[in-house]
Amino acid sequence: MNITDRTVLKLFMLPVLLWPMTNTAEDFPAPPKATLEEVAGSVTSMGMNLNIRRFQTDDGVERVLDFYRARWGDEASESIMSPWNMIGKIVGEQYFNVQVQAAGNGSWGYLSISDLPGKLMEKSYAFPDGGNFPRMSGSTVMDDQISKDPGKDGRTLLISNTFSVKSNHDYYRSHYQNNGWRIVMDEQTEPRQAAYAMYMTKGADSVTLTIHRQGGQTMIVANQVKRGLLK
C-alpha cells in the first residue's frame, strides 16, 4: 500500500469540517503550547471520513516538525509542497498528517486524520466524479466534499478545465438561469484576469461559485448548500 502526502494534502486545500473519530488528543497531540481550533460538522471526501484541527503556535516550522519526528521516528514520512511542510504516519487503518507553514515568528497548520489506509485495504477509495453537478464538457473534478450539519447539507467541489474563464462564467450563468435559479450576485472580481464570483439561490438552497485562471487552467470552486428543517 502506497499513500503519498501529495494525495492526502489535496484533500485539505478546500474548507473542511470535523468528522468524529475514535482517536483522542493523546493519540495525535498538537505541538506543545499550540492553540487549537475545531470546525463543527462532518465531511466525506472521495469516500473517506476526515477529522481536521487547525493549530497555531509561537514555535517555528522546524520545531513543529522536530516534535513529530521525535514522536514518530522512522515511521514518519515527510514532504514539501510550498508553502506547506508535511509529516505523516500510518496508524492502523488511519493516516495522521501534519501540514505546517510559517506565520511571522511562529507557524500554523492542520492536524488531519483520514481513514484512507482502511479504504485502500477495503478497495473502497474512489476519486471524485462530481456526480450530477453541472460542468463544461471535458472538465476534471479534483475534489468533491460532502458535509452534513443540522438543518443543511453542504457540498464543496473543485473543478478545472481548459476553457476560458469567460466561457465558464457564461456556461454557469446560462445553466442556473435556465433552471429557475435567481442570480443574486455576479461580479467580475479581477478585470485583468477575468475572475468571477457568483451567488445563486433557489428557494432555501444556494450555490456560490468562484471562477479564475491558475497555471494554464480555469479553476471553479463551488459551494452548494441544501437546507431542510428535517435534515
PALUMKE-854807 format. One line per 5 residues: number of its first residue (from 1); their letters; for each residue x, y, z of C-alpha. Coordinates in steps of 0.25 Angstrom, whole numbers, plus 5000, padded with zeros to 4 digits. Example, Ala and Ser with C-alpha at 12.3 -4.5 7.8 and 13.67 -1.06 7.14 Angstrom:
% PALUMKE-854807
1> AS> 5049,4982,5031  5055,4996,5029
This chain:
% PALUMKE-854807
1> MNITD> 5000,5000,5000  5006,5013,4996  5000,5026,5002  5006,5039,4997  5006,5052,5005
6> RTVLK> 5002,5059,4991  4989,5051,4991  4986,5054,5005  4989,5069,5004  4980,5071,4992
11> LFMLP> 4968,5067,5001  4971,5079,5011  4973,5091,5002  4958,5094,5002  4950,5097,5014
16> VLLWP> 4948,5085,5023  4939,5081,5034  4941,5071,5046  4937,5057,5046  4937,5050,5059
21> MTNTA> 4946,5038,5060  4951,5029,5071  4965,5035,5073  4968,5044,5085  4977,5056,5087
26> EDFPA> 4987,5047,5093  4987,5038,5080  4990,5051,5072  4995,5062,5080  4996,5076,5076
31> PPKAT> 5010,5083,5076  5014,5088,5090  5008,5101,5094  4999,5102,5081  4985,5107,5081
36> LEEVA> 4975,5098,5074  4962,5101,5067  4952,5091,5062  4941,5094,5052  4928,5087,5055
41> GSVTS> 4921,5077,5046  4925,5065,5037  4931,5063,5024  4933,5052,5014  4943,5053,5002
46> MGMNL> 4946,5043,4992  4939,5033,5000  4948,5036,5012  4944,5041,5026  4953,5053,5031
51> NIRRF> 4956,5059,5044  4963,5072,5044  4968,5082,5054  4975,5095,5052  4987,5099,5061
56> QTDDG> 4995,5112,5063  5008,5113,5071  5019,5122,5074  5029,5111,5070  5035,5111,5056
61> VERVL> 5033,5101,5046  5045,5093,5049  5042,5092,5064  5028,5086,5060  5034,5076,5050
66> DFYRA> 5044,5072,5061  5033,5069,5071  5027,5059,5062  5040,5054,5057  5043,5050,5071
71> RWGDE> 5030,5044,5074  5028,5036,5061  5043,5033,5058  5046,5025,5045  5031,5022,5043
76> ASESI> 5029,5037,5039  5028,5041,5024  5032,5056,5020  5030,5064,5008  5029,5079,5004
81> MSPWN> 5018,5085,4995  5021,5100,4997  5017,5107,5005  5014,5094,5013  5023,5085,5020
86> MIGKI> 5017,5072,5023  5020,5060,5032  5011,5048,5034  5009,5034,5039  5000,5022,5037
91> VGEQY> 4993,5018,5050  4985,5005,5048  4975,5008,5037  4977,5023,5038  4986,5033,5033
96> FNVQV> 4991,5044,5043  4996,5056,5035  5002,5069,5039  5004,5081,5030  5010,5094,5035
101> QAAGN> 5015,5107,5029  5022,5119,5035  5014,5131,5041  5022,5143,5046  5032,5137,5057
106> GSWGY> 5023,5125,5059  5015,5115,5050  5001,5110,5047  4995,5098,5040  4986,5086,5041
111> LSISD> 4986,5072,5048  4978,5063,5040  4973,5049,5041  4967,5041,5030  4963,5027,5028
116> LPGKL> 4970,5025,5015  4978,5013,5019  4966,5006,5023  4959,5010,5010  4970,5005,5001
121> MEKSY> 4970,4992,5008  4955,4991,5006  4957,4996,4992  4946,5006,4995  4955,5018,4992
126> AFPDG> 4949,5026,4980  4953,5038,4972  4943,5049,4971  4934,5049,4959  4925,5061,4962
131> GNFPR> 4912,5053,4962  4901,5062,4956  4908,5075,4958  4908,5084,4945  4921,5086,4938
136> MSGST> 4926,5088,4924  4930,5076,4915  4944,5071,4918  4945,5077,4932  4952,5070,4943
141> VMDDQ> 4946,5069,4957  4958,5070,4966  4951,5069,4979  4936,5067,4984  4934,5068,4999
146> ISKDP> 4920,5066,5005  4917,5071,5019  4905,5070,5028  4900,5079,5038  4887,5081,5046
151> GKDGR> 4877,5087,5036  4886,5087,5024  4895,5078,5015  4907,5085,5008  4916,5081,4997
156> TLLIS> 4929,5087,4992  4935,5084,4979  4948,5088,4972  4947,5087,4956  4957,5090,4945
161> NTFSV> 4957,5091,4930  4964,5097,4919  4952,5107,4914  4954,5122,4917  4949,5128,4930
166> KSNHD> 4938,5136,4922  4933,5123,4915  4931,5116,4929  4924,5128,4934  4915,5129,4923
171> YYRSH> 4912,5114,4924  4908,5115,4939  4900,5127,4937  4892,5121,4926  4891,5108,4933
176> YQNNG> 4885,5114,4946  4876,5124,4939  4870,5113,4931  4867,5104,4943  4860,5114,4951
181> WRIVM> 4871,5120,4960  4872,5134,4964  4885,5141,4961  4887,5149,4974  4902,5153,4971
186> DEQTE> 4910,5153,4958  4923,5161,4959  4936,5161,4951  4946,5162,4963  4959,5163,4955
191> PRQAA> 4956,5170,4942  4971,5167,4937  4969,5152,4939  4954,5152,4937  4951,5145,4950
196> YAMYM> 4937,5144,4955  4929,5142,4967  4914,5137,4966  4904,5134,4976  4890,5128,4973
201> TKGAD> 4878,5124,4981  4866,5115,4978  4856,5114,4990  4865,5111,5002  4876,5105,4994
206> SVTLT> 4889,5113,4989  4901,5112,4981  4913,5120,4981  4924,5120,4970  4937,5126,4968
211> IHRQG> 4944,5125,4955  4958,5128,4952  4971,5125,4944  4982,5117,4950  4994,5110,4944
216> GQTMI> 4988,5110,4930  4975,5104,4935  4962,5110,4939  4958,5107,4953  4944,5106,4958
221> VANQV> 4941,5106,4973  4927,5102,4976  4920,5103,4990  4905,5097,4989  4896,5097,5001
226> KRGLL> 4883,5090,5002  4874,5093,5014  4863,5086,5021  4856,5086,5034  4856,5071,5036
231> K> 4871,5068,5031
